[in-house]
Amino acid sequence: MRGSTKERESPSISASIVHFFQASTATPAFNARTMRLVQNSLHQEVAATLREQIFAGVYAPGSFLDELVLCERLQISRTPLREALKVLTAEGLLRHEPRRGCFISEVTEKDLDDIFPVIALLEGRCAYEAARNASDADLAALTTLHERLNSHAQAGRINDYYDTNFAIHEAIITLADNRWLAVAIADLRKILKLARAKQLHAPGRLAQSLSEHMLVFAALKARDSKGAEAAMRTHLTRQREALRELARNQRSKVLA
């Protein structure tokens, strides 16, 4: 069986569900550059804090980030703040305008139309590889996650559902054992996270999403690589359709 053959080579998720790709940092050199290393660490912490706040909706899309206010609020100088803003701009979460400053990125309908087909291809490939690599223990761990997903869906707990949904996607990416797929997906997710959670609020979407996940999982259990890939692509494509429907409904309410 292919899954057991690959078991010794591929990452396992049976012990715990972990992120496949983690930001790597160089081992600090204990020399005269220690202060610089501390500064680097600070700007990374600031970037992480602002990133979490952006995802949490603390700042409205398109809003201006006042550097003086942020420095005072975070109790830092402008240097680490500006380094952090550069990081978030590179990730696409901020938009920098010369002589004006940084603004929270706004995800447009075209952005979503452009990104979803790409991430569907990437995550579809992850599902393909995961079906080939998964051990029986990995599938048992995924069974637990899908049971939890079903429980959250039945109770209408959207936030909990979303968290478990994320863990399942991460598990599949881990099992794919392809660093470059993981990196590309992580980059795109940072943009989609600004809008993606909303799709579960579309009428009927929660139940539909659960059904799609179960189809992906059925293919993984059958070690049907092509079936898992197709099911994952469909799952991601329908997320885009749900967001499009949600946007139409919101426009209708405004016009009503």
VENVEN-V518098 format. One record per helix or strand. SS is the DSSP state (@ for helix, = for strand). FROM is the first residue (numbers start at 0). TO is the last residue. If there is no record, write none. Layout:
ss->SS from->FROM to->TO
ss->SS from->FROM to->TO
This chain:
ss->@ from->1 to->5
ss->@ from->33 to->54
ss->= from->63 to->64
ss->@ from->66 to->73
ss->@ from->77 to->89
ss->= from->93 to->96
ss->= from->100 to->103
ss->@ from->108 to->132
ss->@ from->135 to->154
ss->@ from->157 to->175
ss->@ from->178 to->191
ss->@ from->195 to->200
ss->@ from->204 to->220
ss->@ from->224 to->254
